[in-house]
Amino acid sequence: MEMHHIRYFLAVADELNFTKAAEKCNVSQPSLTRAIKLLEEELGGLLFHRERAHTRLSDLGQMMRPYLQQIYDETHQAKRLAHDFTCLKKSTLKLGIMCTIAPNAIIQLIRSIQLHHPGVELQLCDGKASDLQDRLLGGGLEVAVYCIPGQEPDDRLHAMPLFREQIVIAIHPNHRLAKAQTIRVKDLDGESYIHRMNCEFAGFADREFEAQGVSCKPVYWSDREDWTLAMVASGLGWGFMPKYAVNHPGVVGIPIVEPEFWREVNLVTVRGRPYSPALGALVREAVRVTWFGEPAIAARAQAEANAPPVPFRRPPRNFQQAVRR
């Protein structure tokens, strides 16, 4: 059953005139008549009774009309939805964001998508890095922004680097270490601290503290960054936090050294999984926008790879003479 056969049938059923129906469908009357005949052969009976100048639906035609109308309407609806989806007129994308990322950069990404691809609707969820990775692999997310320091890359995933961020010690401005340019791991021995339950360095940084014999007392366990900062601002202890997350007026962030801790945050997708046009739009915008004032790492790497080679320039004559001497 061809879709144009259904369209011709519906036109004749509306007009009850083959000539007018052919004009409505912009085809010749013989072509329309042949199509109706083929449809009748497929359905096993006459769809119309033609009596000289009068045409009327047969009993079979009356019975089939609502079903063929439904097929025609649903097919057009499917085509329209597909067109909107592929042209990004309306498309939903499930994006996971690591909850320890300061919202400023993510808001900039969302704003850029809204500006350049207004038909893309983002369904955002935040969570700890390991949970996002599990949801991504399980199909609950199409893409996620996170990092898991110290873990070997998963071959099932593709990671596009966005930005690097140093980890700092968040402390009260009146803390004994608040005036230092940097804070060593061993400087923190015996200090009380606020444990961030969603910290992606959990386990990784602990090993370094243990290796240096540094012991700290957790006085508060928090799964929210704002609560962690509030506790630090009250003087209850220090926090181990990403630099850009320290945005409380009563807290200062000082880089930790010996060793330093950095995280590289990536846009992560699943290898081999079919990608929607909306995901392609997100990737383009993630490369386009700046991340905390810097171009995306992937964008810088691409620019360097595409940069023309530096042309060889012959050194000046006096330089050549100096080399010969």
C-alpha positions in Angstrom: 0.0 0.0 0.0 1.6 3.3 -1.2 1.0 6.5 0.7 0.0 8.3 -2.5 -2.6 5.7 -3.1 -4.1 6.6 0.3 -3.9 10.3 -0.4 -5.7 9.8 -3.7 -8.4 7.7 -2.0 -9.0 10.4 0.6 -9.2 13.1 -2.0 -11.9 11.2 -4.0 -13.7 10.4 -0.7 -13.8 14.2 0.1 -14.7 15.4 -3.4 -16.8 12.4 -4.7 -15.5 13.4 -8.1 -12.4 11.9 -9.8 -11.7 14.9 -11.9 -11.7 17.3 -8.9 -9.8 14.9 -6.8 -7.1 14.6 -9.5 -6.8 18.4 -9.6 -6.6 18.6 -5.8 -3.7 16.1 -5.9 -2.1 17.7 -8.9 -2.0 14.5 -10.9 -3.7 13.4 -14.1 -7.1 11.7 -13.8 -5.8 8.4 -15.4 -3.0 8.3 -12.9 -5.4 8.8 -10.0 -7.8 6.2 -11.4 -5.0 3.6 -11.7 -3.9 4.2 -8.1 -7.5 3.7 -6.8 -7.7 0.5 -8.8 -4.5 -0.8 -7.3 -5.7 0.0 -3.9 -9.0 -1.8 -4.5 -7.1 -4.8 -5.7 -5.0 -4.8 -2.6 -8.0 -4.4 -0.3 -10.1 -6.9 -2.2 -13.1 -4.9 -3.3 -14.5 -1.7 -4.8 -14.0 1.4 -2.8 -16.3 3.6 -4.9 -19.4 3.2 -7.0 -19.3 5.3 -10.1 -22.7 5.9 -11.7 -22.3 8.3 -14.7 -21.5 11.7 -13.1 -22.2 10.5 -9.6 -19.6 8.9 -7.4 -20.2 7.5 -3.9 -18.3 5.4 -1.4 -18.9 1.7 -1.3 -19.6 -0.1 2.0 -15.9 -1.2 1.9 -14.8 2.4 1.2 -16.9 3.7 4.1 -15.4 1.1 6.4 -11.8 1.8 5.3 -12.0 5.6 5.2 -11.3 6.3 9.0 -8.5 3.8 9.1 -6.8 5.1 6.0 -7.3 8.7 7.3 -5.6 7.7 10.5 -2.7 6.1 8.7 -2.3 9.3 6.6 -2.5 11.6 9.5 -0.1 9.6 11.7 2.4 9.3 8.8 2.5 13.0 8.3 2.8 13.6 12.1 5.8 11.2 12.2 7.4 13.0 9.2 6.9 16.3 10.9 8.4 15.2 14.2 11.3 13.6 12.4 11.9 16.9 10.4 11.7 18.9 13.6 14.2 16.5 15.3 16.8 16.5 12.5 16.5 20.2 12.0 16.7 20.8 15.8 13.4 22.5 15.9 12.5 20.4 18.8 14.8 17.9 20.4 15.5 16.8 24.0 18.9 15.9 25.3 19.7 14.3 28.6 22.8 15.9 30.1 24.5 15.0 33.4 26.6 17.5 35.2 29.1 16.6 38.0 27.7 18.4 41.1 31.1 19.7 42.1 31.4 21.9 39.0 30.8 25.6 39.7 27.6 26.5 37.8 29.0 29.6 36.0 30.6 27.7 33.1 27.6 25.3 32.7 25.2 28.3 32.6 27.3 29.8 29.8 27.0 26.5 27.9 23.3 26.4 28.4 22.9 30.0 27.3 24.9 29.4 24.1 22.8 26.3 23.2 19.6 28.4 23.8 20.9 31.2 21.6 22.2 29.1 18.7 19.9 26.0 18.9 16.6 27.2 20.5 14.8 23.9 19.6 17.1 21.9 21.9 15.6 21.2 25.3 18.2 20.2 27.9 17.1 17.8 30.7 19.8 18.4 33.3 20.7 16.2 36.2 23.6 16.6 38.6 25.3 14.0 40.7 28.7 12.5 41.7 31.0 11.5 39.0 30.8 7.8 39.4 27.0 7.8 39.4 27.0 9.9 36.2 29.3 7.4 34.5 27.1 4.5 35.5 24.0 6.3 34.1 25.8 7.2 30.9 26.8 3.6 30.3 23.4 2.4 31.2 21.7 4.6 28.7 20.0 7.0 31.2 22.1 9.9 29.9 23.3 10.7 26.4 26.2 12.9 27.6 27.8 13.9 30.8 30.4 16.4 32.1 32.6 15.0 34.8 36.0 13.6 35.7 37.3 10.8 37.9 41.0 11.5 38.8 43.3 8.5 39.2 41.0 6.1 37.3 42.1 4.5 34.1 40.0 5.6 31.1 37.1 3.3 30.2 37.5 2.0 26.6 33.7 2.2 26.2 33.7 6.0 26.7 35.0 8.9 24.7 36.2 12.0 26.7 36.6 15.4 25.2 38.6 17.7 27.6 37.0 21.0 28.5 39.1 22.6 31.2 41.7 22.0 33.9 41.1 23.3 37.5 43.4 23.3 40.4 42.3 22.0 43.8 42.6 24.5 46.7 42.3 24.5 50.4 39.2 26.4 51.4 39.7 28.0 54.8 38.4 30.8 57.0 40.2 34.2 56.4 41.4 34.1 60.1 42.8 30.6 59.9 46.5 30.3 60.8 47.3 29.3 57.2 45.1 31.9 55.5 48.0 34.3 54.7 50.1 31.6 52.9 50.6 31.6 49.2 50.3 27.9 49.1 49.5 25.2 51.6 51.5 21.9 51.8 49.8 18.6 52.6 51.8 18.2 55.7 50.7 21.7 56.9 47.2 20.3 57.4 48.2 17.6 59.9 45.9 17.6 62.9 43.4 20.1 61.4 39.7 19.6 61.4 38.1 19.4 58.0 34.7 19.3 56.2 34.4 16.1 54.2 32.7 16.5 50.8 30.9 13.3 50.1 30.7 13.9 46.4 34.4 14.8 46.0 35.8 13.0 42.9 39.2 12.8 44.6 37.9 10.7 47.5 40.3 7.8 47.9 42.8 9.3 45.4 43.9 12.2 47.6 43.5 10.2 50.8 46.4 7.9 49.8 48.7 10.9 49.4 47.8 12.2 52.9 48.3 8.8 54.4 51.7 8.4 52.6 52.9 11.7 54.3 51.5 10.6 57.7 49.0 13.4 57.7 45.9 12.9 59.7 42.8 15.2 59.8 39.6 15.0 61.8 36.4 15.1 59.9 33.9 17.3 61.8 31.1 17.5 59.2 30.1 15.4 56.2 28.3 17.2 53.4 27.0 16.3 49.9 26.3 20.0 49.1 29.0 22.5 48.1 27.1 25.5 49.6 26.9 23.7 53.0 30.6 22.9 52.9 31.4 26.5 52.2 29.1 27.7 55.0 30.8 25.3 57.5 34.2 26.6 56.4 33.1 30.2 56.7 31.9 29.5 60.3 35.5 28.3 61.1 34.6 24.6 61.8 37.3 23.3 59.5 39.0 23.4 56.0 37.6 22.0 52.8 39.4 20.3 49.8 37.7 22.0 46.9 38.0 23.0 43.2 39.2 26.5 42.8 36.2 27.9 41.0 33.8 26.4 43.6 35.2 28.7 46.3 32.8 31.5 45.9 31.8 32.4 49.4 32.7 35.8 50.8 33.8 34.3 54.1 36.1 31.7 52.5 39.5 31.9 50.8 41.0 29.3 48.5 44.7 28.6 48.7 46.5 26.2 46.3 47.6 22.9 47.9 51.1 21.8 47.0 53.6 18.9 47.7 51.8 17.6 45.7 49.5 19.7 43.7 46.1 18.4 42.7 44.4 19.2 39.4 41.3 17.9 37.7 40.6 17.7 34.0 36.9 17.9 33.3 35.6 16.2 30.2 32.5 16.0 28.0 31.9 12.3 28.0 29.9 10.1 25.6 29.6 6.4 24.9 31.6 5.1 21.9 29.6 3.5 19.1 26.3 4.8 20.3 24.2 6.6 17.7 24.2 10.3 18.4 21.3 12.7 17.9 21.6 16.1 16.2 21.0 17.7 19.6 24.2 16.0 20.9 26.1 17.3 18.0 24.9 20.8 18.8 26.0 20.4 22.4 29.5 19.3 21.4 29.9 22.3 19.0 28.8 24.7 21.7 31.0 23.1 24.3 34.0 23.8 22.1 32.7 27.3 21.2 32.3 28.7 24.7 35.0 29.6 27.1 35.5 27.7 30.4 36.3 30.0 33.3 37.8 32.5 30.8 39.8 30.0 28.7 38.9 28.2 25.5 38.1 24.6 25.8 41.1 22.3 25.9 39.8 20.4 22.9 39.4 23.7 21.0 43.0 24.7 21.7 44.3 21.3 20.7 42.3 21.4 17.4 43.6 25.0 16.7 47.2 23.9 17.3 46.7 20.8 15.0 45.3 23.0 12.2 47.9 25.8 12.6 50.3 26.1 9.6 53.9 25.1 10.2 56.3 27.9 11.2 58.2 28.7 8.0 62.0 28.3 8.1 63.8 31.6 8.2 67.5 31.8 7.3 69.4 33.4 10.3 71.0 36.7 9.7 74.6 36.8 8.3 76.3 37.9 11.5 74.5 34.9 13.3 76.0 32.5 10.7 79.4 34.0 11.2 79.2 33.6 15.0 78.2 30.0 14.6 81.2 29.3 12.3 83.6 30.9 14.8 
